[in-house]
Amino acid sequence: MTDTRNAPDTTSPSPRASDANGAVDTAYRYIRAAIISGDLKSGETLQEAKLAKLIGLSRTPVREALSRLHNEGLVVLERYRRGQVASFSLADVAEIFRLRAKLEAHGARRAALRITPEQIAHLEAVEAEMEAHFNDVGWHKHLARFDELNNEFHATIARAADSPRLERILAASLELPASIFNTYSEPVDERTRRTHRQHHEILSALRTRNPDWAEAAMAAHLFSILVEPNPDPEGW
């Protein structure tokens, strides 16, 4: 029998691999935050060398980070891996929210019968913080924190649905914060106040364990975000 007590552990990543992954994560977080905040604007060219210098890394982790952001839909990679911040047309936004409405409504229906008291309490706390932040700083300054909390609200319901497959499918669309689209036809403050009202209705449906109500409330919430002058011809 071979003595393996002193054999190297090949199941864990090497220090070099861990360092490389950490560098990619750093670059990914930096570039993603800059896109979401608007520091990197839609259509802006992303130069690997310039980004690497700003972040303090080599070009390799920056290249990997851009690839990850491309998979999320935030970056477009053209020929020779030249990157560009993605632009979202009204049609793009409409498609994203139609798909989210269908999938998240299904998730809310499942969650109504599976959500725990702890998850409901967490949703209540998240919504309360969203409203407090909105009231404290005003509608024109709250968007970054709003996106973070709103994403947590929706992600919590997706987790409560207890469907890993659905959660994975939704992950990419939930990563696209609503505020980066900038194609809404109504004032931000009006839309935000309605969001809070709708979140309370979704919470009420979940508390009462009413799957039909939860499904309808979530669908209405997401469909109401975008008001389109021309209905979709396919009747989505």
NORZI-V945962 format. One record per backbone hydrogen bond with DSSP energy under -1.0 kcal/mol. CO is the residue of the C=O (numbers start at 1). NH is the residue of the N-H. If there is no record, write none. Layout:
co:CO nh:NH
co:CO nh:NH
This chain:
co:4 nh:7
co:14 nh:18
co:15 nh:19
co:16 nh:20
co:17 nh:21
co:18 nh:22
co:19 nh:23
co:20 nh:24
co:21 nh:25
co:22 nh:26
co:23 nh:27
co:24 nh:28
co:25 nh:29
co:26 nh:30
co:27 nh:31
co:28 nh:32
co:29 nh:33
co:30 nh:34
co:31 nh:35
co:32 nh:36
co:33 nh:37
co:34 nh:39
co:34 nh:40
co:41 nh:44
co:44 nh:85
co:47 nh:51
co:48 nh:52
co:49 nh:53
co:50 nh:54
co:51 nh:55
co:52 nh:56
co:52 nh:57
co:59 nh:63
co:60 nh:64
co:61 nh:65
co:62 nh:66
co:63 nh:67
co:64 nh:68
co:65 nh:69
co:66 nh:70
co:67 nh:71
co:68 nh:72
co:69 nh:74
co:69 nh:75
co:74 nh:86
co:76 nh:84
co:78 nh:81
co:79 nh:82
co:82 nh:78
co:83 nh:46
co:84 nh:76
co:85 nh:43
co:89 nh:93
co:90 nh:94
co:91 nh:95
co:92 nh:96
co:93 nh:97
co:94 nh:98
co:95 nh:99
co:96 nh:100
co:97 nh:101
co:98 nh:102
co:99 nh:103
co:100 nh:104
co:101 nh:105
co:102 nh:106
co:103 nh:107
co:104 nh:108
co:105 nh:109
co:106 nh:110
co:107 nh:111
co:108 nh:112
co:110 nh:113
co:111 nh:114
co:111 nh:115
co:116 nh:120
co:117 nh:121
co:118 nh:122
co:119 nh:123
co:120 nh:124
co:121 nh:125
co:122 nh:126
co:123 nh:127
co:124 nh:128
co:125 nh:129
co:126 nh:130
co:127 nh:131
co:128 nh:132
co:129 nh:133
co:130 nh:134
co:131 nh:135
co:132 nh:136
co:133 nh:137
co:134 nh:138
co:138 nh:141
co:142 nh:146
co:143 nh:147
co:144 nh:148
co:145 nh:149
co:146 nh:150
co:147 nh:151
co:148 nh:152
co:149 nh:153
co:150 nh:154
co:151 nh:155
co:152 nh:156
co:153 nh:157
co:154 nh:158
co:155 nh:159
co:156 nh:160
co:157 nh:161
co:159 nh:162
co:163 nh:167
co:164 nh:168
co:165 nh:169
co:166 nh:170
co:167 nh:171
co:170 nh:174
co:171 nh:175
co:173 nh:176
co:177 nh:180
co:178 nh:181
co:187 nh:191
co:188 nh:192
co:189 nh:193
co:190 nh:194
co:191 nh:195
co:192 nh:196
co:193 nh:197
co:194 nh:198
co:195 nh:199
co:196 nh:200
co:197 nh:201
co:198 nh:202
co:199 nh:203
co:200 nh:204
co:201 nh:205
co:202 nh:206
co:203 nh:207
co:204 nh:208
co:205 nh:210
co:206 nh:209
co:210 nh:214
co:211 nh:215
co:212 nh:216
co:213 nh:217
co:214 nh:218
co:215 nh:219
co:216 nh:220
co:217 nh:221
co:218 nh:222
co:219 nh:223
co:220 nh:224
co:232 nh:235
